[in-house]
Amino acid sequence: MRYRVPDLAPETWHTAEIDVEKSQFLAWMCHAPTTDAFDALLQAAKAAHPNASHHCTAFIAGPPGEQTHIGFSDDGEPGGTAGRPMFQALQGSQIGEIGCVVIRYFGGTKLGTGGLARAYAQAVNAGLETLPTQEVVERDSYLLKVSFAHEAQARAWCDEQALPVQQAEYDGNGVSLTIGWPRDVELDIRGLENRLKTAIELQRT
């Protein structure tokens, strides 16, 4: 599986702002591969804006479609008017490992339930529009065993196929390279075998 995630360093936030009927909505976003990463975002948002009316949240701490490590909160807004529309906006983006806090400063005009839901979703979408992302490729690890003489050619082939060499171990029989094979690509090392003119031993780790 391949999907986009926020291209943000740990404890680095991406922000956006919208104004609706004199209320200010500040969207803070982070890369959230874990719930702890999202919690850090929430604590930072609360510390930076302690006097805000609400700190509403939504997060997906996993790939798009994650069902377990997810959550959202209305933080005192009427039920279903903040966290859920924020979460739905994150889901619709097909971006994984993402957390969002929308900070609201009440401007004196009540927006109604529909107006609130639209405003919180718009704040999230404003952040998504300018959010830097990078691709994550889910991989399985395989052990590729070659002779010492073939190591350089095997590494070159891996580079050409964009296969990361995660580890190398040496013994009296040669080299064992641990490579990361994309889960959405059929396993096929015939190209390497043709180049080396020998059969290759490959084991799932």
C-alpha positions as CSV (number, residue, x, y, z in Angstrom):
1,M,0.0,0.0,0.0
2,R,1.2,3.5,-0.8
3,Y,-0.2,6.6,0.7
4,R,0.6,10.2,1.5
5,V,1.5,11.5,5.0
6,P,2.4,15.0,6.2
7,D,6.0,15.8,5.5
8,L,6.6,17.4,8.9
9,A,9.3,16.7,11.4
10,P,8.3,15.6,14.9
11,E,6.7,18.4,17.0
12,T,6.5,20.6,13.9
13,W,3.1,22.0,13.0
14,H,1.4,23.1,9.8
15,T,-1.1,25.9,10.3
16,A,-3.9,27.6,8.4
17,E,-6.6,30.2,9.4
18,I,-10.1,31.1,8.3
19,D,-12.6,33.7,9.6
20,V,-16.4,33.0,9.7
21,E,-18.9,35.5,11.0
22,K,-16.2,37.2,13.2
23,S,-15.1,33.8,14.7
24,Q,-11.5,32.8,14.1
25,F,-10.7,29.2,13.3
26,L,-7.0,28.2,13.4
27,A,-6.1,24.7,12.1
28,W,-2.9,23.1,13.4
29,M,-1.8,19.9,11.7
30,C,1.0,17.3,12.4
31,H,2.4,14.1,11.2
32,A,0.8,11.6,13.6
33,P,2.1,8.0,13.1
34,T,1.2,7.4,16.8
35,T,-1.5,8.8,19.1
36,D,1.4,10.2,21.2
37,A,2.4,12.4,18.3
38,F,-1.1,13.8,18.1
39,D,-1.2,14.4,21.9
40,A,1.9,16.5,21.5
41,L,0.1,18.7,18.9
42,L,-2.9,19.1,21.2
43,Q,-0.9,20.1,24.2
44,A,1.1,22.6,22.1
45,A,-2.1,24.1,20.7
46,K,-3.6,24.5,24.1
47,A,-0.4,26.0,25.5
48,A,-0.2,28.5,22.6
49,H,-3.9,29.5,22.8
50,P,-5.0,29.0,26.4
51,N,-7.8,31.5,26.1
52,A,-9.4,30.1,23.0
53,S,-13.1,29.1,23.2
54,H,-12.5,25.5,21.9
55,H,-9.7,23.2,20.9
56,C,-11.5,20.6,18.7
57,T,-9.6,17.6,17.4
58,A,-9.5,14.8,14.9
59,F,-6.7,12.3,14.1
60,I,-5.9,9.2,12.0
61,A,-2.8,7.5,13.5
62,G,-2.4,5.0,10.7
63,P,-2.9,4.6,7.0
64,P,-6.1,5.9,5.2
65,G,-9.0,3.7,6.3
66,E,-7.5,3.0,9.7
67,Q,-10.2,1.9,12.1
68,T,-8.5,1.5,15.4
69,H,-6.1,4.4,16.1
70,I,-8.5,7.2,15.3
71,G,-10.5,9.8,17.2
72,F,-12.2,13.2,17.3
73,S,-13.6,15.6,19.9
74,D,-16.1,18.5,19.9
75,D,-14.5,20.1,23.0
76,G,-17.7,21.7,24.2
77,E,-19.2,22.6,20.8
78,P,-22.6,21.1,20.1
79,G,-22.4,17.3,19.5
80,G,-21.3,16.4,16.0
81,T,-20.6,19.9,14.8
82,A,-16.8,19.9,15.1
83,G,-14.8,16.7,15.6
84,R,-16.8,14.6,13.2
85,P,-16.7,17.0,10.2
86,M,-13.0,17.5,10.9
87,F,-12.5,13.8,10.9
88,Q,-14.5,13.4,7.7
89,A,-12.4,16.0,6.0
90,L,-9.2,14.2,7.0
91,Q,-10.7,10.9,5.7
92,G,-11.6,12.5,2.4
93,S,-8.1,13.7,1.8
94,Q,-6.7,10.1,1.7
95,I,-3.8,11.3,3.8
96,G,-2.7,8.9,6.6
97,E,-0.9,9.5,9.9
98,I,-2.4,12.9,10.3
99,G,-3.6,14.9,13.3
100,C,-5.5,18.2,13.5
101,V,-6.6,20.7,16.1
102,V,-8.9,23.5,15.2
103,I,-8.7,26.3,17.7
104,R,-11.8,28.6,17.7
105,Y,-12.0,32.1,19.1
106,F,-15.7,33.0,19.3
107,G,-16.6,36.2,17.5
108,G,-20.0,36.8,19.1
109,T,-22.2,35.5,16.3
110,K,-23.7,32.0,16.7
111,L,-23.2,29.9,13.5
112,G,-25.8,27.2,14.2
113,T,-25.1,23.5,13.9
114,G,-24.8,23.5,10.1
115,G,-22.7,26.6,10.1
116,L,-20.3,25.2,12.7
117,A,-19.9,21.9,10.9
118,R,-19.1,23.7,7.7
119,A,-16.7,26.1,9.4
120,Y,-14.7,23.3,11.1
121,A,-14.5,21.3,7.9
122,Q,-13.4,24.4,5.9
123,A,-10.6,25.1,8.5
124,V,-9.3,21.5,8.0
125,N,-9.5,21.8,4.2
126,A,-7.7,25.1,4.3
127,G,-4.8,23.4,6.1
128,L,-4.9,20.4,3.7
129,E,-4.6,22.7,0.7
130,T,-1.1,23.8,1.7
131,L,0.0,20.8,3.7
132,P,3.4,19.3,2.5
133,T,3.2,15.6,2.1
134,Q,5.4,12.6,1.2
135,E,4.7,9.1,0.0
136,V,4.9,6.1,2.4
137,V,5.4,2.7,0.8
138,E,4.5,-0.3,3.0
139,R,7.2,-3.0,2.6
140,D,7.9,-6.6,3.6
141,S,11.5,-7.5,4.5
142,Y,13.3,-10.2,2.5
143,L,16.8,-11.7,2.9
144,L,18.7,-11.6,-0.4
145,K,21.8,-13.9,-0.3
146,V,24.6,-13.4,-2.8
147,S,28.4,-14.1,-3.0
148,F,30.9,-11.4,-2.0
149,A,31.7,-11.0,-5.7
150,H,28.1,-10.2,-6.5
151,E,27.4,-7.7,-3.7
152,A,28.1,-4.6,-5.6
153,Q,25.9,-5.6,-8.6
154,A,23.1,-6.7,-6.2
155,R,23.2,-3.3,-4.4
156,A,23.2,-1.5,-7.8
157,W,20.1,-3.5,-8.9
158,C,18.4,-2.7,-5.7
159,D,19.1,1.0,-6.2
160,E,17.7,0.8,-9.7
161,Q,14.5,-0.8,-8.4
162,A,14.2,1.7,-5.5
163,L,14.5,-1.1,-3.0
164,P,16.1,0.0,0.3
165,V,18.8,-2.2,1.7
166,Q,18.0,-2.2,5.3
167,Q,20.8,-4.3,6.6
168,A,23.9,-6.3,5.5
169,E,25.4,-9.3,7.2
170,Y,28.5,-11.1,6.2
171,D,29.6,-14.7,6.9
172,G,31.9,-17.3,5.3
173,N,29.3,-18.0,2.5
174,G,28.8,-14.4,1.3
175,V,26.5,-11.5,2.0
176,S,22.9,-11.4,3.3
177,L,21.1,-8.2,2.3
178,T,17.8,-7.4,4.0
179,I,15.7,-5.5,1.4
180,G,12.3,-3.9,1.7
181,W,10.0,-5.1,-1.1
182,P,6.8,-3.0,-1.7
183,R,3.7,-4.9,-0.8
184,D,1.8,-3.7,-3.8
185,V,4.5,-5.0,-6.3
186,E,4.7,-8.7,-7.3
187,L,7.9,-10.3,-6.0
188,D,10.2,-10.8,-9.0
189,I,14.0,-11.0,-8.9
190,R,14.5,-12.5,-12.4
191,G,16.2,-9.3,-13.5
192,L,18.9,-9.7,-10.8
193,E,19.3,-13.4,-11.6
194,N,19.8,-12.6,-15.3
195,R,22.3,-10.0,-14.5
196,L,24.3,-12.3,-12.1
197,K,23.7,-15.4,-14.3
198,T,22.9,-17.4,-11.2
199,A,19.9,-18.4,-9.1
200,I,19.3,-16.2,-6.1
201,E,18.1,-17.3,-2.6
202,L,15.4,-15.1,-1.2
203,Q,13.8,-15.6,2.2
204,R,11.0,-13.7,3.9
205,T,12.2,-12.4,7.3
